[in-house]
Amino acid sequence: QPFSIPTGSMQSTLMIGDYFVANKFAYGYGKYSFIVPLPFNGRLFGSAPKQGDIAVFHNEATNEDYIKRVIGLPGDRIQMKEGRLFINGVMVEREFIGDAVDRDSRYRDVPVKVYRETLPSGVSHTIQEISDDQQLDNTAEYVVPEGHFFMMGDNRDRSQDSRVLSMVGYVPSDNLIGKAEARFFSVKDNRAPWALWEWPETLRLDRMFQSVYD
């Protein structure tokens, strides 16, 4: 199923205006795998997400589909301390790459630091941080319940994710929709993709037909 990115919570892995396909079969079929949610629990076929996957899921608190990275599996302990991610008591490795500027959906720019983070599973990806003292950079320890997953955005200081229990929290397996696979189209600043007359200026050809896993 195709999806688009309207917010900056996964930048720069997935930019505002990116269009990507999600593989529904990867995690099997649940009640939100269909255009109209079906009244059943559990999943048919497929396998469980792996740490580091980029997953689409339905967030019941907002009644919207979200896309985040799978950080915690059932039973994992997750915590943020001074901007650093801890999984099961061990600080996750990150390497500074450089400075950049992040633009959100309201065209607000902010300087960010870009890091390469390597999860215990071995999955390596880039993250962005405004600083290490933002609102969600110091948290209590979260213990992921059985049958649930802990999701975080790669744009750590501009992501509403599982760290906010009242708005996202632990994501039930039943709410998974699919695994993000590849970008197939991309336009700057979330401009209308059908506006062909703007394409010479808005198309991001370097982001098309690529895996979302760098």
C-alpha positions in Angstrom: 0.0 0.0 0.0 1.3 3.5 -0.8 1.7 6.1 1.9 2.9 9.7 2.1 4.9 11.6 4.8 3.1 14.7 6.0 5.3 15.4 9.1 8.9 15.6 9.9 9.1 12.9 12.7 11.2 10.5 10.6 13.5 13.0 8.9 15.9 12.6 7.3 15.1 8.9 6.7 11.7 9.8 5.4 11.2 13.5 4.4 8.0 15.5 4.3 6.8 14.9 0.8 8.2 11.4 0.4 5.9 8.7 -0.9 6.7 5.1 -0.1 5.2 1.6 -0.2 4.6 -0.6 2.8 4.6 -4.4 2.7 1.5 -5.6 4.5 2.4 -9.2 4.2 5.6 -8.8 6.2 3.8 -8.7 9.5 0.7 -10.5 8.4 -2.8 -9.1 8.3 -4.5 -7.5 11.3 -7.7 -5.5 11.7 -6.2 -2.3 10.3 -4.7 -4.0 7.3 -7.8 -3.3 5.3 -9.5 -0.1 4.1 -12.3 -0.6 6.6 -11.0 -2.0 10.0 -12.3 -5.5 10.6 -13.7 -6.7 14.0 -11.1 -9.3 14.9 -8.0 -9.6 17.0 -4.6 -11.2 16.3 -2.7 -11.5 13.0 -3.0 -13.8 10.0 0.3 -15.0 8.5 3.5 -12.9 8.5 6.0 -12.6 11.3 6.7 -10.1 14.1 8.6 -6.9 13.5 12.3 -6.8 14.1 14.2 -4.1 16.0 15.1 -1.4 13.5 12.2 -2.0 11.2 10.3 1.1 10.0 6.6 0.2 10.6 3.3 1.7 9.7 0.6 1.4 12.4 -2.8 2.7 13.3 -2.7 5.0 16.4 -6.1 4.7 18.0 -5.5 7.8 20.2 -5.6 10.1 17.2 -7.3 7.7 14.7 -4.4 8.2 12.3 -1.8 6.0 10.6 1.7 6.7 12.0 5.1 5.6 10.8 8.0 5.1 13.2 11.0 2.9 13.8 10.7 -0.2 16.0 13.0 0.4 19.0 11.6 -1.9 21.7 10.3 -5.5 21.5 8.1 -7.2 24.0 9.8 -7.3 27.4 12.5 -4.7 26.5 13.2 -1.8 28.9 13.5 1.6 27.1 14.7 4.9 28.6 16.1 8.2 27.5 18.8 9.8 29.7 20.2 13.2 28.7 19.3 12.6 25.1 20.8 9.1 24.9 18.8 6.0 24.3 19.1 3.1 26.7 17.8 -0.4 25.8 17.8 -2.9 28.7 20.1 -0.8 30.7 22.7 -0.4 28.0 23.4 2.9 26.2 22.9 2.6 22.5 25.9 3.6 20.4 25.7 6.7 18.3 28.4 8.5 16.2 28.3 12.2 15.3 28.0 12.8 11.6 27.6 16.5 11.3 25.3 19.6 11.6 22.2 20.1 9.4 19.0 22.1 9.3 15.6 20.4 9.8 12.4 21.9 8.3 9.0 20.9 9.7 5.6 20.8 8.1 5.1 24.5 9.0 8.3 25.5 7.2 10.1 26.2 10.5 13.8 25.6 10.3 16.0 24.6 13.3 19.6 23.5 13.5 20.1 19.9 14.3 22.9 17.4 14.9 22.9 14.2 12.9 24.1 11.0 14.3 24.5 7.4 13.1 22.8 5.1 15.7 23.4 1.4 15.9 20.8 -0.7 17.7 21.6 -3.9 19.6 20.1 -5.8 16.7 22.9 -4.4 14.5 20.6 -2.1 12.5 22.3 1.2 11.8 20.5 4.3 10.8 20.7 8.1 11.1 18.9 10.2 13.7 18.5 13.9 14.3 18.6 15.8 17.6 18.0 19.5 18.3 19.9 19.0 21.5 20.1 16.5 24.4 17.9 18.4 26.8 14.6 18.6 25.0 11.2 17.6 26.4 11.5 13.8 25.7 15.3 13.5 26.3 14.8 12.4 30.0 12.2 9.8 30.7 11.2 7.2 33.1 11.9 3.6 32.2 9.3 2.0 29.9 8.8 -1.8 30.0 7.2 -3.0 26.7 4.2 -5.3 27.4 3.8 -8.6 25.8 2.2 -8.3 22.3 3.3 -4.6 22.0 6.1 -2.6 20.5 7.9 0.6 21.3 8.2 3.0 18.4 10.3 6.2 18.0 10.9 8.7 15.3 14.3 9.2 13.8 13.8 13.0 14.3 14.0 12.5 18.0 13.1 16.0 19.2 10.3 16.4 16.7 8.5 13.1 17.1 5.4 12.2 19.1 5.9 8.5 19.6 5.8 5.8 22.2 7.6 8.0 24.7 4.2 9.9 25.0 2.0 7.3 26.6 -1.1 9.4 26.5 -0.9 10.0 22.7 0.9 6.9 21.3 2.4 4.7 24.0 3.0 1.0 23.4 1.8 -0.1 20.0 -0.3 -3.4 20.0 0.6 -6.0 17.4 -3.0 -5.9 16.3 -2.5 -2.2 15.1 0.4 -2.9 12.7 -0.3 -2.2 9.1 2.9 -3.0 7.3 6.7 -2.6 7.0 8.0 0.4 5.0 10.1 -0.8 2.1 10.9 1.8 -0.6 10.4 5.4 -1.7 8.9 5.8 -5.1 8.2 9.5 -5.3 9.3 12.7 -3.5 8.4 16.4 -3.7 9.8 19.3 -1.7 7.7 20.9 1.1 4.8 18.5 0.7 3.7 20.1 -2.6 0.9 18.5 -4.5 2.3 15.6 -6.5 -0.1 16.2 -9.4 1.2 19.7 -10.0 3.3 18.8 -13.0 4.2 22.4 -13.8 6.1 22.6 -10.5 8.1 19.4 -11.0 11.3 21.0 -12.3 11.6 22.9 -9.0 9.9 20.5 -6.5 10.9 16.9 -7.6 13.6 15.2 -5.5 14.8 12.7 -8.1 17.7 11.6 -5.8 15.1 10.2 -3.3 13.0 8.1 -5.7 13.1 4.4 -6.2 15.3 3.7 -3.1 15.0 1.5 -0.1 14.1 3.4 3.1 16.9 1.6 4.9 20.2 3.4 4.5 
